[in-house]
């Protein structure tokens, strides 16, 4: 067992009480170009945490699956910390969850190839002290992990992206009410995906650099469930929770109040072969509440021009739905004609990201309001271009644009609403001759992962 007494002692001395409120998290990745991979870690914690904030940056370890040897340390920098308030209005039950998103890139040109594959790991102490299905949760370090395809680091392979979900997993559910939740993962490469419950992994390695956040190779220990709980029966319910392996829908009816740790895996298959796995550990909170909403809408992460959908479900058939919108934090108002269980945007435009959305559901006894949700932009965003400016020349330009201050691993041109238009295979230049006349944004990353920005005018 790696979780030795000395590990626990070091963690206890180095992490404030707020760090004991970790709920879980998950990795994802996307291949930007032949030799660049972008990794994202979404960490979840209870808003009751009043201690230290999320560390920044996070140091993540990349390992070879065949040898468990460390190949590289990757620094992920904080890009967004967001609090989500979940409530059941008829029952006046409120829960809050905070998600920290950390992003970093890796140049793979110097990484040795491994035919078995790779994995990422990040560990830190400790889990939420209110968990009732774990043995000694306050001394149980959390571990985030993802298995990566062997061909991901092959420069000839471009279409490699992990399965992703636009949902922000909500933790609050109601006792004695049927709970259904669809994980909503998709794979942009067209690979097949399958879902399964797992027993969450725990950390246990120390780091003399920073014992509060650490990383280590396999093998890993698993969480120790209290007698009566396991990876399938992780919650007090009328029957064993079910996870549809094809649709990713979780369903069960909880019977007791509490906080429960659970985990699931999303396996990715290409041509019938398993190539990678996303692991997600999180927390479910059960409460006595009057809500009979069985599926809440979730925040959606989309790009400009994408299609987006918010959905809500009620376990009564004779309810009336009315979607509402609030812009610039003003009062909610009804959206004309939006009286179904789903709110669909066939095309997302920049102004929609400024709004909050919810559904008012009249069940005959009271009006229940769904969670307040919003559209989140996955694109780079125009506001990011106010930092780390570089010079480009000629400017205006009708063709090749050269960037100052050295060589870069990744160069991209974006529209003013943050949509990626073209990428460059060159180290310090990009060709914009194919673009229409206008103003564009250039984003470049150096070998250390530092990002730089510039505006350029395309003019014939």
C-alpha positions as CSV (number, residue, x, y, z in Angstrom):
1,X,0.0,0.0,0.0
2,X,1.4,3.4,-1.0
3,X,-0.7,5.3,1.5
4,X,1.7,5.1,4.3
5,X,1.6,7.0,7.6
6,X,4.4,9.3,6.5
7,X,2.5,10.2,3.4
8,X,-0.6,11.1,5.4
9,X,1.5,13.1,7.8
10,X,3.2,15.1,5.1
11,X,-0.1,15.8,3.4
12,X,-1.7,16.9,6.7
13,X,1.1,19.4,7.4
14,X,1.1,20.9,3.9
15,X,-2.6,21.2,2.9
16,X,-5.1,23.5,4.6
17,X,-8.5,22.2,5.7
18,X,-10.1,23.4,2.5
19,X,-8.2,20.8,0.5
20,X,-10.1,18.0,2.2
21,X,-13.2,19.0,0.2
22,X,-12.1,17.5,-3.2
23,X,-15.0,15.8,-5.0
24,X,-13.2,14.4,-8.0
25,X,-12.4,15.4,-11.5
26,X,-11.3,14.1,-14.9
27,X,-8.7,14.5,-17.7
28,X,-9.3,15.1,-21.4
29,X,-7.0,15.7,-24.4
30,X,-7.0,16.9,-28.0
31,X,-4.3,16.8,-30.6
32,X,-3.7,20.3,-31.9
33,X,-1.2,19.4,-34.6
34,X,1.4,16.7,-35.5
35,X,3.5,17.2,-32.4
36,X,1.3,19.1,-30.0
37,X,-1.3,17.7,-27.6
38,X,-3.5,19.9,-25.3
39,X,-4.4,18.4,-21.9
40,X,-7.2,19.6,-19.7
41,X,-7.9,18.6,-16.1
42,X,-11.3,19.6,-14.5
43,X,-11.1,19.4,-10.8
44,X,-14.2,19.4,-8.6
45,X,-14.5,20.6,-5.1
46,X,-17.3,21.4,-2.6
47,X,-18.0,25.1,-2.3
48,X,-17.9,24.6,1.5
49,X,-14.1,24.6,1.1
50,X,-12.8,27.7,2.8
51,X,-9.1,26.9,2.7
52,X,-6.5,27.1,-0.1
53,X,-7.7,27.6,-3.6
54,X,-6.8,25.3,-6.5
55,X,-3.0,25.1,-7.0
56,X,-1.7,26.9,-10.0
57,X,0.0,25.5,-12.0
58,X,-0.6,21.7,-11.6
59,X,2.3,19.4,-12.3
60,X,1.1,16.3,-14.1
61,X,3.1,13.1,-14.9
62,X,3.2,11.4,-18.3
63,X,4.1,7.7,-18.1
64,X,4.7,4.8,-20.5
65,X,2.2,2.1,-19.9
66,X,4.6,-0.8,-20.6
67,X,7.3,0.3,-18.1
68,X,5.5,2.8,-15.8
69,X,8.5,5.1,-16.3
70,X,8.1,8.9,-16.1
71,X,8.5,10.4,-19.6
72,X,7.7,14.0,-18.9
73,X,6.2,16.5,-16.4
74,X,3.5,18.7,-17.8
75,X,2.4,22.0,-16.2
76,X,-1.3,22.8,-16.5
77,X,-2.3,26.4,-15.8
78,X,-5.6,27.6,-14.4
79,X,-7.9,29.0,-17.1
80,X,-11.2,29.1,-15.3
81,X,-12.7,28.6,-11.8
82,X,-16.5,28.5,-11.8
83,X,-19.1,27.9,-9.1
84,X,-22.3,26.1,-9.9
85,X,-25.3,26.5,-7.5
86,X,-27.7,23.6,-7.8
87,X,-31.1,23.9,-6.1
88,X,-34.5,22.2,-5.8
89,X,-36.8,25.2,-5.5
90,X,-39.8,23.5,-4.2
91,X,-37.7,21.8,-1.5
92,X,-35.4,24.7,-0.9
93,X,-32.4,22.4,-1.0
94,X,-29.2,24.2,-2.3
95,X,-25.9,22.7,-3.1
96,X,-22.8,24.3,-4.6
97,X,-19.9,22.9,-6.6
98,X,-16.8,24.5,-7.9
99,X,-14.9,23.4,-11.0
100,X,-11.3,24.5,-11.8
101,X,-10.2,23.9,-15.3
102,X,-6.4,23.6,-16.0
103,X,-4.9,23.4,-19.5
104,X,-1.4,22.8,-20.8
105,X,0.3,21.6,-23.9
106,X,3.0,19.0,-24.6
107,X,5.5,18.9,-27.5
108,X,5.7,15.2,-28.3
109,X,8.6,15.3,-30.7
110,X,11.1,14.3,-28.0
111,X,8.8,11.7,-26.3
112,X,9.9,8.1,-26.8
113,X,7.3,6.0,-28.6
114,X,5.5,3.3,-26.6
115,X,3.5,0.6,-28.4
116,X,1.4,-0.2,-25.4
117,X,0.3,3.4,-24.7
118,X,0.7,6.1,-22.1
119,X,-1.2,7.5,-19.1
120,X,-1.4,10.8,-17.2
121,X,-1.6,11.0,-13.4
122,X,-2.1,13.8,-10.8
123,X,-2.6,13.2,-7.1
124,X,-3.4,15.3,-4.1
125,X,-4.9,14.9,-0.6
126,X,-7.7,14.6,0.3
127,X,-11.3,13.7,-0.3
128,X,-14.4,15.3,1.1
129,X,-14.7,14.5,4.9
130,X,-18.5,14.1,4.6
131,X,-18.3,11.0,2.4
132,X,-20.2,8.2,4.1
133,X,-19.4,5.3,1.9
134,X,-15.6,5.5,2.2
135,X,-13.3,4.4,5.0
136,X,-11.3,7.3,6.4
137,X,-12.0,9.8,3.5
138,X,-10.0,12.7,5.1
139,X,-6.8,10.6,4.8
140,X,-7.6,9.3,1.3
141,X,-5.7,11.1,-1.4
142,X,-7.5,11.8,-4.7
143,X,-5.9,10.6,-8.0
144,X,-6.9,11.7,-11.5
145,X,-5.8,9.5,-14.4
146,X,-6.4,8.9,-18.1
147,X,-5.1,6.2,-20.4
148,X,-3.8,7.5,-23.7
149,X,-3.6,5.8,-27.1
150,X,-0.2,4.5,-28.3
151,X,-0.5,6.3,-31.6
152,X,-1.4,9.6,-30.0
153,X,2.3,10.6,-30.1
154,X,2.8,9.5,-33.7
155,X,3.4,12.7,-35.8
156,X,1.6,11.1,-38.7
157,X,-1.6,10.7,-36.7
158,X,-3.8,13.8,-36.3
159,X,-7.3,12.6,-35.5
160,X,-6.9,11.7,-31.8
161,X,-9.2,13.4,-29.3
162,X,-10.5,11.9,-26.1
163,X,-14.2,11.4,-25.5
164,X,-15.7,14.6,-24.0
165,X,-18.9,15.7,-22.4
166,X,-20.4,19.2,-22.4
167,X,-22.2,18.4,-19.1
168,X,-21.2,19.8,-15.8
169,X,-22.0,16.9,-13.5
170,X,-24.5,18.0,-10.8
171,X,-24.2,16.4,-7.4
172,X,-27.7,16.9,-5.8
173,X,-30.4,14.3,-6.0
174,X,-33.6,13.7,-4.0
175,X,-34.3,10.7,-1.7
176,X,-37.0,8.3,-2.8
177,X,-37.2,10.0,-6.3
178,X,-36.0,8.2,-9.4
179,X,-32.7,9.7,-10.5
180,X,-31.7,9.6,-14.2
181,X,-28.6,11.2,-15.6
182,X,-27.2,10.9,-19.1
183,X,-23.4,11.4,-19.2
184,X,-23.6,12.8,-22.8
185,X,-20.1,11.9,-24.0
186,X,-19.2,12.1,-27.7
187,X,-16.1,11.4,-29.6
188,X,-15.1,13.9,-32.4
189,X,-13.0,11.3,-34.2
190,X,-16.0,9.0,-34.6
191,X,-14.5,6.3,-32.3
192,X,-16.9,4.0,-30.4
193,X,-17.3,4.6,-26.7
194,X,-18.6,2.4,-23.8
195,X,-19.4,3.2,-20.2
196,X,-18.8,1.2,-17.0
197,X,-18.7,1.8,-13.2
198,X,-15.2,1.7,-11.6
199,X,-13.8,1.7,-8.1
200,X,-12.1,5.1,-7.8
201,X,-8.3,5.3,-7.7
202,X,-6.5,6.9,-4.8
203,X,-3.1,8.7,-4.7
204,X,-0.3,8.1,-2.2
205,X,3.0,9.3,-3.6
206,X,4.8,12.3,-2.1
207,X,6.8,15.0,-3.8
208,X,9.6,16.8,-2.0
209,X,9.0,19.8,-4.3
210,X,5.4,20.2,-3.3
211,X,3.9,17.5,-1.0
212,X,0.5,19.0,-1.5
213,X,0.2,18.1,-5.2
214,X,2.1,15.1,-6.5
215,X,2.2,12.4,-9.1
216,X,3.4,8.9,-9.4
217,X,3.3,5.8,-11.6
218,X,1.1,2.7,-11.5
219,X,0.1,0.5,-9.8
220,X,-2.5,2.5,-7.8
221,X,-4.5,1.5,-4.8
222,X,-8.3,1.8,-4.9
223,X,-10.6,3.6,-2.4
224,X,-11.7,1.5,0.5
225,X,-15.4,1.3,0.7
226,X,-17.2,0.7,4.0
227,X,-18.7,-2.8,4.3
228,X,-21.9,-2.9,2.3
229,X,-20.7,-0.6,-0.5
230,X,-18.7,-1.3,-3.6
231,X,-18.2,0.1,-7.1
232,X,-21.7,-1.0,-8.2
233,X,-23.5,-0.5,-4.9
234,X,-21.9,2.9,-4.0
235,X,-25.1,4.5,-2.7
236,X,-28.1,3.5,-0.5
237,X,-30.8,2.8,-3.1
238,X,-33.8,0.6,-3.8
239,X,-31.7,-1.4,-6.2
240,X,-28.2,-1.6,-7.7
241,X,-27.5,1.6,-9.7
242,X,-27.4,1.0,-13.4
243,X,-25.1,2.5,-16.0
244,X,-26.2,1.8,-19.6
245,X,-22.9,0.8,-21.4
246,X,-24.1,2.3,-24.7
247,X,-26.0,5.4,-23.8
248,X,-24.2,6.4,-20.6
249,X,-27.4,6.9,-18.6
250,X,-27.2,6.3,-14.9
251,X,-30.4,5.5,-13.0
252,X,-31.4,4.5,-9.5
253,X,-33.7,5.6,-6.6
254,X,-31.7,6.7,-3.5
255,X,-33.2,5.9,0.0
256,X,-31.0,7.8,2.4
257,X,-29.4,11.2,3.0
258,X,-25.6,11.4,2.5
259,X,-22.6,12.1,0.3
260,X,-21.3,9.2,-1.8
261,X,-18.1,8.8,-3.9
262,X,-18.4,6.9,-7.1
263,X,-16.6,6.6,-10.4
264,X,-17.1,5.6,-14.0
265,X,-14.9,5.0,-17.1
266,X,-15.4,5.9,-20.7
267,X,-13.6,3.3,-22.9
268,X,-12.7,4.4,-26.4
269,X,-12.5,1.9,-29.3
270,X,-11.1,2.3,-32.8
271,X,-11.7,-0.5,-35.3
272,X,-12.8,-2.7,-32.4
273,X,-9.6,-2.2,-30.4
274,X,-9.5,-0.4,-27.0
275,X,-7.2,2.7,-27.5
276,X,-7.8,4.8,-24.3
277,X,-10.0,5.4,-21.3
278,X,-11.3,8.5,-19.5
279,X,-11.8,8.0,-15.7
280,X,-14.1,10.3,-13.8
281,X,-14.6,10.3,-10.0
282,X,-17.2,12.5,-8.5
283,X,-19.7,12.9,-5.6
284,X,-23.4,12.4,-5.3
285,X,-25.4,14.3,-2.5
286,X,-28.8,13.0,-1.5
287,X,-31.3,15.2,0.3
288,X,-34.9,15.1,1.4
289,X,-36.6,17.4,-1.1
290,X,-39.9,17.9,-2.8
291,X,-38.4,18.2,-6.3
292,X,-39.6,15.6,-8.8
293,X,-37.4,16.8,-11.7
294,X,-35.5,13.7,-12.7
295,X,-33.1,15.3,-15.3
296,X,-31.7,18.8,-14.9
297,X,-30.2,20.9,-17.7
298,X,-26.4,21.1,-17.7
299,X,-24.0,23.9,-18.7
300,X,-23.0,23.3,-22.3
301,X,-19.4,23.9,-23.6
302,X,-19.6,24.7,-27.3
303,X,-17.9,26.7,-30.1
304,X,-19.4,29.4,-32.2
305,X,-21.8,28.0,-34.8
306,X,-22.2,24.8,-32.8
307,X,-25.6,23.3,-32.0
308,X,-26.5,23.3,-28.3
309,X,-29.3,21.7,-26.2
310,X,-30.6,22.1,-22.7
311,X,-33.0,19.4,-21.5
312,X,-35.1,18.9,-18.4
313,X,-37.3,16.0,-17.4
314,X,-40.1,15.7,-14.9
315,X,-41.6,12.4,-13.6
316,X,-45.2,13.7,-14.0
317,X,-46.8,13.7,-17.5
318,X,-49.1,16.6,-17.0
319,X,-46.6,19.4,-16.3
320,X,-46.2,22.7,-18.2
321,X,-42.7,23.8,-19.3
322,X,-41.6,27.3,-19.9
323,X,-38.0,28.2,-20.7
324,X,-36.7,31.5,-19.4
325,X,-33.7,33.7,-20.1
326,X,-31.8,36.2,-18.1
327,X,-29.2,38.5,-19.7
328,X,-26.6,40.6,-17.9
329,X,-27.8,39.2,-14.5
330,X,-31.2,40.8,-14.9
331,X,-34.5,39.1,-14.0
332,X,-35.6,36.0,-15.9
333,X,-38.2,36.4,-18.6
334,X,-40.1,33.9,-20.6
335,X,-38.8,32.8,-24.0
336,X,-41.5,32.9,-26.6
337,X,-42.5,29.5,-28.0
338,X,-40.1,27.6,-25.8
339,X,-42.6,25.3,-23.9
340,X,-41.1,21.9,-24.4
341,X,-38.8,19.8,-22.3
342,X,-35.8,20.8,-24.5
343,X,-34.3,24.1,-25.4
344,X,-32.4,23.8,-28.7
345,X,-30.0,26.3,-30.3
346,X,-29.3,25.2,-33.9
347,X,-26.6,27.8,-34.2
348,X,-24.7,29.4,-31.3
349,X,-23.8,33.1,-31.7
350,X,-21.5,35.1,-29.4
351,X,-24.4,37.0,-27.7
352,X,-25.9,33.8,-26.3
353,X,-22.9,33.3,-24.0
354,X,-24.0,36.3,-22.0
355,X,-27.2,34.7,-20.9
356,X,-28.5,32.4,-18.2
357,X,-31.2,29.9,-18.9
358,X,-33.7,27.9,-16.8
359,X,-37.0,26.1,-17.1
360,X,-40.0,26.9,-15.0
361,X,-42.1,23.7,-14.5
362,X,-45.6,23.9,-13.2
363,X,-46.5,20.6,-11.7
364,X,-49.9,21.6,-10.3
365,X,-48.7,22.1,-6.7
366,X,-45.8,24.6,-7.2
367,X,-43.6,26.0,-9.9
368,X,-40.2,24.3,-9.9
369,X,-37.2,26.0,-11.5
370,X,-34.5,24.0,-13.0
371,X,-30.8,24.8,-12.5
372,X,-29.6,28.0,-14.0
373,X,-27.4,27.1,-16.9
374,X,-25.4,28.8,-19.6
375,X,-23.4,28.3,-22.7
376,X,-19.6,28.2,-22.2
377,X,-17.3,29.0,-25.1
378,X,-14.7,26.4,-25.9
379,X,-13.0,28.7,-28.4
380,X,-10.1,30.8,-27.3
381,X,-12.2,34.0,-26.7
382,X,-11.4,37.5,-27.7
383,X,-10.8,38.7,-24.1
384,X,-7.7,36.5,-23.9
385,X,-5.9,38.6,-26.6
386,X,-5.2,41.4,-24.1
387,X,-2.1,39.6,-22.7
388,X,1.4,38.7,-23.8
389,X,1.3,40.7,-27.1
390,X,3.9,40.1,-29.8
391,X,4.7,41.9,-33.0
392,X,3.8,40.6,-36.5
393,X,5.0,41.9,-39.8
394,X,4.1,42.9,-42.4
395,X,0.8,44.3,-40.9
396,X,-1.4,44.8,-42.9
397,X,-0.4,41.7,-44.9
398,X,-1.8,40.0,-48.0
399,X,0.1,36.7,-47.4
400,X,2.8,35.4,-45.2
401,X,2.9,36.9,-41.7
402,X,6.1,36.6,-39.6
403,X,6.0,36.5,-35.8
404,X,8.7,38.2,-33.6
405,X,10.4,36.8,-30.6
406,X,11.5,33.3,-31.6
407,X,10.1,29.9,-32.6
408,X,6.7,28.6,-31.7
409,X,5.2,25.1,-31.4
410,X,1.7,26.1,-32.4
411,X,0.4,29.2,-34.3
412,X,-3.3,29.7,-35.1
413,X,-5.4,32.5,-36.7
414,X,-8.8,33.2,-35.1
415,X,-11.8,35.3,-36.0
416,X,-12.8,38.2,-33.7
417,X,-15.4,35.9,-32.0
418,X,-12.7,33.4,-31.1
419,X,-13.3,30.7,-33.8
420,X,-10.1,29.0,-35.0
421,X,-9.7,29.5,-38.8
422,X,-6.3,28.1,-39.8
423,X,-3.2,26.7,-38.2
424,X,0.5,26.9,-39.3
425,X,3.1,24.2,-39.6
426,X,5.8,26.8,-39.6
427,X,7.7,27.9,-36.4
428,X,7.5,31.7,-36.7
429,X,5.1,32.5,-39.6
430,X,1.6,31.8,-40.9
431,X,0.1,32.3,-44.4
432,X,-3.2,34.3,-44.4
433,X,-3.5,34.7,-48.2
434,X,-6.6,32.5,-48.2
435,X,-8.5,34.7,-45.8
436,X,-10.9,37.5,-46.7
437,X,-9.9,41.1,-46.0
438,X,-10.4,42.0,-42.3
439,X,-9.0,41.9,-38.8
440,X,-7.9,38.6,-37.3
441,X,-6.3,37.4,-34.1
442,X,-3.1,35.3,-33.9
443,X,-2.3,33.0,-31.0
444,X,1.1,31.3,-30.6
445,X,2.6,29.0,-28.0
446,X,6.3,28.5,-27.3
447,X,8.2,25.4,-26.1
448,X,7.5,26.3,-22.5
449,X,3.7,26.5,-23.1
450,X,3.7,30.3,-22.8
451,X,1.0,31.9,-25.0
452,X,1.3,35.1,-27.1
453,X,-1.2,37.1,-29.0
454,X,-1.4,39.7,-31.8
455,X,-3.9,41.3,-34.1
456,X,-3.3,41.3,-37.9
457,X,-5.1,43.0,-40.8
458,X,-5.6,41.0,-44.0
459,X,-5.5,43.4,-46.9
460,X,-4.8,42.8,-50.6
